[in-house]
Amino acid sequence: ADNSCRVGFRQYYDVRKQCEGSLCYDFSRVEQLLSDQSVKESIGVKGIDFVSCSDDIHQAMIGDYMLDYELGIPELLENGIKVLIYAGEYDLICNWLGNWNWVHAMKWSGQEQFDGASTVAFMVGSAKAGELKGYGPLHFLKVYNAGHMVPMDQPKVALEMLQSWMQGRLGAV
C-alpha cells in the first residue's frame, strides 16, 4: 500500500516521517504480544490467531467507515455519555485542526459553554504533553509530538489520557 503523500513523500499518518512498511508503522511488537498464548488466554481468545489488519474484520466493519456522526455524537453528549476526541499534532489523515473544527461546529446543548471554555495544558508529570479543552461530557485533546498512532508515538501520554478520562479526572482542576 502506498500511504505516502505525493508531494514530499511524507506519510499521511505522521508528516514528520517517511512511510516504511505496508502500514507506515511497525506493529511487530503488538503482533508478538497478541500472538502470545498467555495473553490470548487472559483475554479469552486462545483458539484464535491474531491477524494485523484483517480483511475479514475490515469488511465486517466497513459500514461504520467514514460516516457522518453529526447527529450521533450530540445525542451521546445530550445523554451524558463522555466523549473524548483526540488527535496527534502531526497526523494528516485525521488532523487535529479538522477535528477541532467539527467539534466546534457540532450542535448540542453544551456547545456554547464548550466553545467558551479555555484551552489548558495537558500535563503528564511536569511535561506539557498537549492542549485540552472540555465542558461537561465533551473533551478535545491535541497531543504533542504524535501522529495518527498516539499510543505508539507517545505511550505514556496516551496512557495518562485514557486513565484520566476513564476515571473522570481529565481536565479536573
C-alpha positions in Angstrom: 0.0 0.0 0.0 1.3 3.4 -0.9 0.5 5.6 2.1 2.8 8.4 1.3 1.8 11.9 0.1 2.7 12.6 -3.5 4.3 15.9 -2.5 7.3 15.4 -0.2 6.8 11.7 0.1 5.6 12.1 3.7 3.2 9.7 5.2 -0.4 10.6 5.9 -0.2 9.3 9.5 2.7 11.4 10.6 4.0 14.2 8.3 7.4 14.1 10.0 8.1 10.6 8.8 8.7 8.6 5.7 6.4 5.6 5.2 8.2 2.4 5.9 6.4 -1.0 5.7 2.9 -1.7 4.4 1.2 0.4 7.1 3.8 3.0 7.8 4.2 1.9 11.4 6.0 -1.1 12.9 3.4 -3.3 14.5 5.7 -6.2 15.2 5.7 -5.8 19.0 1.9 -5.6 19.1 1.6 -8.7 16.9 4.1 -10.5 19.1 2.2 -9.6 22.2 -1.2 -10.5 20.8 0.1 -13.8 19.5 1.4 -14.8 22.9 -0.6 -17.8 24.3 -0.8 -16.5 27.8 -2.1 -13.1 26.6 -4.6 -14.8 24.3 -5.8 -16.9 27.2 -6.1 -13.9 29.5 -8.4 -12.1 27.1 -10.4 -15.2 26.2 -9.3 -15.8 22.6 -6.9 -18.7 23.0 -8.2 -20.5 19.9 -8.0 -17.5 17.6 -4.9 -16.4 15.7 -4.1 -12.7 15.7 -4.0 -11.1 12.3 -2.9 -7.5 11.9 -5.4 -5.5 9.7 -7.6 -8.5 8.8 -9.5 -8.1 5.5 -12.4 -10.1 7.1 -12.7 -7.7 10.0 -12.3 -4.7 7.7 -15.2 -5.9 5.5 -17.4 -6.6 8.5 -16.9 -3.1 9.9 -16.9 -1.1 6.6 -20.4 0.1 7.3 -19.0 2.4 10.0 -16.2 3.8 7.9 -16.2 7.5 7.1 -19.7 8.1 8.3 -21.1 11.5 9.3 -21.8 11.4 13.0 -23.2 14.9 13.2 -26.4 13.6 14.9 -25.0 10.6 16.7 -22.3 12.3 18.8 -24.6 15.2 20.0 -27.1 12.5 21.1 -24.4 10.8 23.2 -23.5 14.2 24.8 -27.2 15.0 25.5 -27.4 11.7 27.3 -24.4 12.5 29.4 -22.1 10.0 27.8 -18.5 11.1 27.9 -16.8 11.7 24.6 -13.1 12.2 24.1 -11.8 13.4 20.7 -8.0 13.3 20.5 -5.5 13.8 17.7 -1.8 13.9 17.3 -0.5 17.2 16.1 1.4 15.6 13.2 -1.4 13.4 11.9 -2.5 14.5 8.4 -5.3 12.0 7.6 -7.3 12.7 10.8 -5.6 16.0 11.6 -6.2 17.9 14.8 -7.4 21.1 13.1 -10.1 19.3 11.2 -11.2 17.5 14.4 -11.1 20.8 16.3 -13.3 22.5 13.7 -16.0 19.8 13.6 -16.1 19.6 17.4 -16.7 23.3 17.5 -19.3 23.2 14.7 -21.3 20.4 16.4 -24.8 21.4 17.7 -25.7 20.3 21.2 -27.0 22.0 24.4 -23.5 22.5 25.9 -21.9 23.8 22.7 -21.8 27.5 23.8 -20.1 26.6 27.0 -17.7 24.2 25.3 -16.8 27.0 22.8 -16.2 29.4 25.6 -14.1 27.0 27.7 -10.4 27.8 28.0 -7.8 25.6 26.4 -5.4 24.4 29.1 -2.1 22.5 29.1 -2.4 18.7 29.3 0.3 17.7 31.7 2.0 14.3 32.1 4.2 14.7 35.1 5.9 18.0 34.8 5.8 18.0 31.0 3.3 19.8 28.8 2.0 16.9 26.5 -0.8 18.6 24.7 -3.7 21.1 24.7 -7.0 20.2 26.3 -10.4 21.7 26.1 -13.6 20.4 27.7 -17.0 21.1 29.0 -19.4 18.6 30.5 -19.1 15.2 28.8 -17.0 16.5 25.8 -13.3 16.8 25.8 -10.8 17.5 23.0 -7.1 16.9 23.3 -4.4 17.8 20.8 -1.4 15.6 21.6 2.1 17.0 21.1 4.8 15.1 19.2 2.4 12.4 17.9 1.0 11.3 14.6 -2.1 9.2 13.9 -0.9 6.4 16.3 -0.8 8.4 19.5 -0.3 5.3 21.7 2.7 4.3 19.7 4.2 7.7 19.4 3.5 8.9 22.9 2.7 5.8 25.1 3.0 7.5 28.5 0.8 10.4 27.3 -1.8 8.0 25.8 -2.0 6.0 29.0 -2.4 9.1 31.1 -5.0 10.5 28.7 -7.0 7.3 28.8 -6.7 6.7 32.6 -7.6 10.2 33.5 -10.6 10.3 31.1 -11.9 6.9 32.3 -11.5 8.0 35.9 -13.3 11.3 35.3 -10.3 13.5 36.1 -9.4 14.6 32.6 -9.4 18.4 32.8 -10.3 18.4 36.5 -8.7 21.3 38.4 
